[in-house]
Amino acid sequence: MAVSDRLSQFTESVIREMTRLSDEYGAINLSQGMPDFDPPSQLIEAAVEAIRHGSNQYAITWGQKNLREAIATKVSEYNRIDADPDKEITVTCGSTEAVTAAFLGLVSPGDRIVVTDPFYENYVPDAIIAGAEPIYVPFVGRDLSIEEESLKAAMSKKPKLIILNTPNNPTGRILDRAQLKLIADLCEERGTIAVMDEIYEHIVYDGKKHVSMATVGNMHDQTVTVSGASKTYCVTGWRVGWVIAEKKLSEAVRKIHDYLTICAPTPLQEALVTALKLPETYYTRLAEMYDKKRKQMIKALDDAGLEYHRPEGAYYILVSAPPEFKDGQEFTDHLLRKLGIAVLPANALYHNKELGNRKIRIAYCKKDTTLHETGRRLKKLVIKPKGAPRTKS
């Protein structure tokens, strides 16, 4: 029986496949960006309370009014984005659906979308499903910066959209205001809409600051800002995200969202009103918690003699396979089968496979005890002093 031709252009999710393999092998799962600890207790209680008190039916398609108002207040104070909660904020089933709805609502078949290389796994299938042509701009060098000439060449093709993720998954890079200004100027010149995935906006380190593209230059009306609850409140399974965009762009997103999912889960929308009213200290402590986990993971990698790119934000580290492994996939298989550690072979996130061929991605959004055990297992890789020839354990 025939299926859609577009399915031949992408595979099933490697991230989700690695989680299934992790379960099969009883491994420590560092392959998928989901915490192994609970969200704040007041969020759980708020969700239970909402269920008990009747918030169990369809919500308004673009989101409960009180949640949209809470999002508007939050993005005004933190992101410096002014948004009308009635016309410019849409609540979606996670930030992933938000990006899908933006692509489907804003591009026509044959349009071009600029995608960084590497990228979050869903962006390219989303572009293909929308009938768009992806154009890739690589992160290059030891600091994994966007290659400026490649960016300018891509933007010269007058793409309809550019999709950017900052703080970035998987590189951990944060686009600062100067980098965003360069991109904004190119967008304004070419009439390109920037879709900004800012889901890790509160997870930043070393004094870095998150800047929203919608506040740069004249990009307010040319930016679709995407975020959500999953990473900030440790509720990846709740599937509540949001899109912020000017009225015309929001109308396009809302029309697609309506027919994709109708609405995000009603009781969880109610609970997130509580989340968005948490004090500023919550966000400070969140960043401090993940910085501690970052340092714990980095120490484990150092002790194992592994090379990596130090992240500035989000909660992933790109790690290079040791020379005795032919590529990142073989290293991934070894870690899973021999050490009981599930990671992601990073070439799943690269268009240019040569760039990602020897890399793996580790997610360190885990309990301290989980990371400690990871470090203990990784030490089995260290069989000769750093700098000496290595062999597999």
C-alpha distance (Angstrom), angle and dihedral (degrees) to the residues before:
residue distance angle dihedral
M1 . . .
A2 3.80 . .
V3 3.81 121.4 .
S4 3.79 131.2 -171.2
D5 3.81 116.0 -57.9
R6 3.82 90.2 -138.7
L7 3.82 90.2 69.6
S8 3.80 89.6 71.1
Q9 3.81 89.2 65.4
F10 3.81 96.4 66.3
T11 3.79 140.1 25.7
E12 3.77 133.6 -130.4
S13 3.80 113.4 -79.7
V14 3.80 111.6 -72.3
I15 3.81 89.1 -161.7
R16 3.79 92.9 59.1
E17 3.82 90.7 40.9
M18 3.82 90.0 56.5
T19 3.79 90.3 51.9
R20 3.82 89.2 53.4
L21 3.82 89.7 49.7
S22 3.79 90.2 47.4
D23 3.79 89.4 55.8
E24 3.80 90.9 46.4
Y25 3.82 93.0 52.9
G26 3.81 95.8 36.7
A27 3.79 88.1 -122.1
I28 3.79 133.4 159.0
N29 3.79 102.6 -94.2
L30 3.80 110.8 -133.2
S31 3.80 92.2 145.1
Q32 3.81 100.3 86.4
G33 3.79 127.6 50.3
M34 3.79 98.4 -119.7
P35 3.81 124.5 118.6
D36 3.81 120.0 -121.6
F37 3.81 90.2 -145.6
D38 3.79 133.4 74.8
P39 3.82 128.2 -96.4
P40 3.81 121.0 -111.7
S41 3.80 109.7 -56.6
Q42 3.80 93.2 -124.3
L43 3.82 89.8 62.3
I44 3.80 91.6 53.3
E45 3.78 90.8 48.7
A46 3.81 91.4 47.4
A47 3.82 90.7 52.5
V48 3.80 92.5 49.0
E49 3.79 90.4 47.1
A50 3.82 91.4 51.2
I51 3.81 91.3 51.4
R52 3.81 92.4 47.9
H53 3.78 92.7 49.0
G54 3.78 99.7 52.3
S55 3.82 107.9 -88.0
N56 3.79 92.0 133.6
Q57 3.81 106.0 108.4
Y58 3.80 134.0 75.1
A59 3.77 116.1 -53.6
I60 3.80 123.4 -144.6
T61 3.79 103.5 -71.3
W62 3.79 96.5 -112.6
G63 3.80 93.9 42.5
Q64 3.77 144.7 -75.5
K65 3.80 109.7 -58.2
N66 3.80 94.5 -127.7
L67 3.81 91.0 52.2
R68 3.81 92.9 48.5
E69 3.80 89.2 50.2
A70 3.81 90.9 49.6
I71 3.82 90.3 49.7
A72 3.82 90.5 49.6
T73 3.81 90.6 53.2
K74 3.80 92.5 46.7
V75 3.81 96.4 49.0
S76 3.80 91.2 45.6
E77 3.81 92.2 53.8
Y78 3.82 100.7 36.8
N79 3.80 106.6 24.2
R80 3.84 97.7 29.4
I81 3.81 89.4 -129.7
D82 3.79 118.4 141.2
A83 3.81 110.0 -146.6
D84 3.80 132.9 170.3
P85 3.83 105.2 -129.5
D86 3.80 91.9 -150.3
K87 3.82 98.4 50.0
E88 3.81 109.6 15.7
I89 3.82 107.2 41.0
T90 3.82 124.1 72.5
V91 3.80 123.2 -177.0
T92 3.81 112.8 -143.0
C93 3.80 140.0 -179.3
G94 3.79 93.2 -87.8
S95 3.78 130.4 -44.1
T96 3.80 89.9 -77.5
E97 3.81 91.5 64.3
A98 3.81 88.0 43.7
V99 3.82 90.9 60.2
T100 3.81 91.9 44.1
A101 3.81 91.5 51.1
A102 3.81 91.1 47.7
F103 3.81 92.2 51.6
L104 3.80 94.0 46.2
G105 3.77 93.0 44.4
L106 3.79 98.5 45.5
V107 3.81 108.8 35.5
S108 3.79 133.0 63.2
P109 3.81 125.4 -151.2
G110 3.80 109.1 -74.8
D111 3.82 95.3 25.2
R112 3.80 117.2 128.4
I113 3.81 127.8 -120.9
V114 3.82 122.0 -165.2
V115 3.82 111.5 -136.5
T116 3.81 126.5 -177.8
D117 3.80 118.2 -123.6
P118 3.03 112.1 -104.1
F119 3.80 100.3 36.0
Y120 3.79 140.9 173.6
E121 3.79 104.5 -81.8
N122 3.82 97.7 -114.7
Y123 3.81 98.9 55.0
V124 3.80 98.3 78.6
P125 3.84 96.8 45.4
D126 3.82 87.1 47.5
A127 3.81 89.9 54.0
I128 3.81 92.1 47.4
I129 3.82 92.7 48.1
A130 3.82 88.0 51.9
G131 3.82 89.8 52.2
A132 3.81 93.1 -115.3
E133 3.79 129.6 139.4
P134 3.82 114.1 -122.2
I135 3.83 117.4 -138.0
Y136 3.80 113.1 -162.7
V137 3.80 128.3 -139.3
P138 3.82 113.8 -173.3
F139 3.78 131.2 -136.2
V140 3.81 103.1 -134.1
G141 3.81 142.4 -177.5
R142 3.77 131.4 30.2
D143 3.81 90.3 -60.7
L144 3.84 92.4 48.8
S145 3.79 95.4 -129.9
I146 3.80 124.5 171.5
E147 3.82 108.3 -94.7
E148 3.81 102.6 -116.8
E149 3.80 99.2 -155.4
S150 3.81 91.5 49.1
L151 3.80 88.7 50.0
K152 3.80 92.3 51.8
A153 3.81 91.2 46.5
A154 3.81 91.1 50.8
M155 3.80 92.8 47.4
S156 3.81 90.8 49.5
K157 3.83 86.4 69.5
K158 3.82 88.5 66.9
P159 3.81 98.4 -122.5
K160 3.79 118.5 -161.3
L161 3.81 92.2 -135.6
I162 3.77 142.2 13.9
I163 3.81 117.1 -157.7
L164 3.81 116.3 -153.3
N165 3.79 131.3 175.5
T166 3.82 118.0 -156.7
P167 2.98 124.0 -157.0
N168 3.75 80.4 33.7
N169 3.77 132.2 -126.0
P170 3.03 115.8 -128.4
T171 3.83 103.9 7.4
G172 3.81 98.6 47.9
R173 3.80 89.6 -135.5
I174 3.80 123.1 146.0
L175 3.80 119.3 -148.2
D176 3.80 106.2 -134.6
R177 3.79 125.1 -150.4
A178 3.83 93.3 -92.8
Q179 3.81 92.3 53.4
L180 3.78 91.1 45.1
K181 3.81 90.3 49.5
L182 3.81 90.6 55.7
I183 3.80 90.1 51.0
A184 3.82 92.2 43.2
D185 3.81 91.8 53.2
L186 3.80 90.4 51.8
C187 3.82 91.3 47.3
E188 3.79 92.4 50.3
E189 3.79 91.6 47.1
R190 3.83 93.5 49.4
G191 3.80 99.5 34.1
T192 3.81 90.4 -118.0
I193 3.81 120.1 159.5
A194 3.80 115.0 -133.9
V195 3.81 115.2 -139.3
M196 3.80 104.1 -161.7
D197 3.80 118.5 -162.8
E198 3.81 102.4 -159.4
I199 3.80 98.4 165.7
Y200 3.85 91.8 131.8
E201 3.81 93.9 47.3
H202 3.82 94.9 128.2
I203 3.82 97.0 44.8
V204 3.82 103.4 83.1
Y205 3.82 131.9 135.6
D206 3.81 144.9 -160.5
G207 3.80 95.2 31.4
K208 3.81 92.8 -57.9
K209 3.80 117.9 150.3
H210 3.78 129.1 -142.1
V211 3.81 113.4 -128.2
S212 3.80 122.7 -167.6
M213 3.81 115.9 -136.7
A214 3.82 90.2 -137.5
T215 3.83 88.1 70.0
V216 3.82 94.8 52.4
G217 3.81 120.3 96.6
N218 3.80 111.7 -47.4
M219 3.81 94.8 -29.9
H220 3.81 98.7 115.4
D221 3.81 93.4 98.7
Q222 3.81 93.8 34.9
T223 3.81 97.5 54.1
V224 3.79 132.8 85.9
T225 3.81 106.7 -160.1
V226 3.81 116.1 -158.1
S227 3.79 126.3 -168.4
G228 3.77 139.5 136.6
A229 3.77 150.6 175.4
S230 3.81 102.1 -86.0
K231 3.80 102.3 88.7
T232 3.81 102.3 24.6
Y233 3.81 95.1 50.3
C234 3.83 99.4 27.9
V235 3.82 93.9 -117.4
T236 3.81 104.1 123.7
G237 3.81 90.8 154.2
W238 3.81 95.6 55.0
R239 3.82 92.5 74.1
V240 3.80 100.9 -151.2
G241 3.80 119.9 143.0
W242 3.78 137.3 148.0
V243 3.78 144.2 -140.6
I244 3.79 123.7 -145.2
A245 3.80 117.6 -164.9
E246 3.78 140.9 133.8
K247 3.81 116.6 -78.7
K248 3.82 100.6 -91.0
L249 3.81 93.9 46.4
S250 3.81 90.6 44.5
E251 3.80 91.2 52.9
A252 3.81 89.9 56.5
V253 3.82 92.3 48.8
R254 3.81 92.0 45.9
K255 3.80 93.5 52.8
I256 3.82 91.8 53.9
H257 3.82 93.4 41.3
D258 3.81 90.7 53.1
Y259 3.80 92.6 58.1
L260 3.81 95.9 37.7
T261 3.80 100.4 53.4
I262 3.85 110.3 -14.0
C263 3.79 91.8 -139.4
A264 3.79 145.5 -14.1
P265 3.85 117.2 -99.7
T266 3.82 107.1 -66.1
P267 3.84 101.2 -144.5
L268 3.79 91.5 46.7
Q269 3.80 90.8 51.2
E270 3.81 87.5 54.9
A271 3.80 91.4 49.0
L272 3.80 91.7 51.6
V273 3.78 90.8 60.6
T274 3.81 83.6 68.7
A275 3.81 90.8 47.8
L276 3.79 93.5 52.2
K277 3.79 90.0 53.4
L278 3.81 93.7 57.4
P279 3.83 112.6 123.2
E280 3.80 123.6 -99.3
T281 3.80 88.8 -104.5
Y282 3.82 88.9 69.7
Y283 3.80 91.7 63.5
T284 3.79 92.7 44.2
R285 3.79 90.9 52.3
L286 3.80 91.4 45.3
A287 3.82 91.3 57.4
E288 3.81 90.9 44.3
M289 3.80 91.3 50.4
Y290 3.80 92.8 52.0
D291 3.80 91.9 43.8
K292 3.80 88.2 56.7
K293 3.80 90.0 50.0
R294 3.81 90.6 46.9
K295 3.81 90.3 54.1
Q296 3.79 91.5 46.1
M297 3.82 90.7 51.9
I298 3.80 92.4 45.6
K299 3.81 90.8 52.1
A300 3.81 89.7 51.6
L301 3.81 90.1 51.6
D302 3.81 92.1 46.4
D303 3.80 91.0 49.6
A304 3.81 89.2 51.4
G305 3.82 91.4 49.4
L306 3.81 93.4 -119.3
E307 3.81 125.1 150.5
Y308 3.81 120.0 -131.4
H309 3.80 146.0 160.0
R310 3.82 111.1 -103.6
P311 3.83 108.5 -126.3
E312 3.81 122.8 -131.5
G313 3.80 93.6 -164.2
A314 3.83 146.2 -6.5
Y315 3.82 116.6 46.0
Y316 3.80 107.7 -85.2
I317 3.80 134.3 98.6
L318 3.80 125.2 -159.2
V319 3.81 108.0 -141.2
S320 3.82 128.1 -169.0
A321 3.79 119.5 -128.3
P322 3.82 113.5 -115.8
P323 3.81 114.2 -104.7
E324 3.81 95.1 -105.4
F325 3.82 89.4 67.5
K326 3.78 115.7 76.4
D327 3.82 93.4 -139.8
G328 3.79 145.6 -20.8
Q329 3.80 92.4 -82.4
E330 3.80 92.8 58.3
F331 3.82 89.8 46.5
T332 3.82 89.5 49.7
D333 3.81 90.8 51.5
H334 3.81 91.5 48.7
L335 3.80 93.3 50.1
L336 3.80 91.3 49.0
R337 3.79 100.1 44.0
K338 3.82 101.4 32.6
L339 3.80 104.6 29.5
G340 3.80 103.0 24.6
I341 3.82 94.9 -122.0
A342 3.81 119.6 131.2
V343 3.82 115.5 -153.3
L344 3.79 134.3 160.7
P345 3.81 121.3 -100.3
A346 3.80 97.5 -128.7
N347 3.79 96.2 -145.6
A348 3.83 84.9 80.2
L349 3.81 85.5 71.6
Y350 3.82 96.9 46.7
H351 3.79 131.2 82.9
N352 3.80 89.7 -168.2
K353 3.79 98.4 57.7
E354 3.80 92.1 -166.3
L355 3.81 89.6 65.5
G356 3.80 93.1 53.0
N357 3.78 101.5 28.0
R358 3.82 96.2 104.9
K359 3.80 99.0 34.7
I360 3.77 135.6 95.8
R361 3.81 127.6 -169.9
I362 3.79 121.5 -132.7
A363 3.82 122.5 -163.6
Y364 3.82 110.6 -152.3
C365 3.83 98.7 -174.9
K366 3.79 89.2 120.9
K367 3.79 141.1 114.0
D368 3.80 115.8 -79.0
T369 3.80 88.3 -115.2
T370 3.82 90.3 54.7
L371 3.80 91.4 51.1
H372 3.81 91.1 45.9
E373 3.79 90.5 54.1
T374 3.81 89.8 46.5
G375 3.80 89.3 54.7
R376 3.79 91.1 48.9
R377 3.81 91.3 53.1
L378 3.80 93.9 44.1
K379 3.81 90.0 57.1
K380 3.78 87.0 72.1
L381 3.81 86.3 73.1
V382 3.80 91.3 61.1
I383 3.76 104.8 85.3
K384 3.82 99.7 139.3
P385 3.82 132.7 32.7
K386 3.80 116.8 -83.3
G387 3.78 109.2 -85.0
A388 3.80 93.7 26.7
P389 3.81 122.8 106.8
R390 3.81 110.8 -79.3
T391 3.76 133.4 -149.3
K392 3.78 131.0 -168.1
S393 3.79 117.8 -87.2
